[in-house]
Amino acid sequence: MKVIWTHLAKITYIEILENLQKRWTQKEVKEFNILTNAFILKIQDKNITHPYANKKLSIRKGKIHKNVSLYYKEDLKNQVIYLITFFNNRMDPTTLKKLLRGN
């Protein structure tokens, strides 16, 4: 399946990387990149399916790391996965609701 990064996914991914760079070392940044790429490959190859975060909108949630989740949507008809947003699980959930409403 083809993977498409939404604008919001790109922005939130960069924000997480920048936060890691400020607070941690390059090792953690590299590890997060590896975890993210492995996660995307698993959903792309349909090796794993995550539960719905919002069944009505067909948005699924998977944890990349204990502190970061990725919200995505599968379009099985067109064989496309849309990465919607990365979310720091320690943030206020109302922020997530606002992010998901924008898509």
Phi, psi and omega in degrees: 000146178280142178249128178241125176272122174287164177302317180297320178298317178298315181296312183291328176295314179297319178300318179294317178298317179297320178296318177298318181296324180287321189258340186231201181251175178297333178300315180291324177298313180297317180297320179295320176299317180296314179299318180296313180297319179295319178300312181297319178298321180296316180285328179294319181273003180060032176281346181207144175232131182262159179292158177288136170270329177212098184295324181301320180264002181059036180263127179255156180233129175228145179271125174275322181213162182301338181257353185225129176244155176240129177257131183214165181227135178259132173248090186294326181299316182261003179057049181230141172245126178258118174279120187268304181200148169266144184220128175285115186296348179272355180279166179295126181301336178294332175296318179298316180301319178295318180296316182289330178293332182288349181252000000 
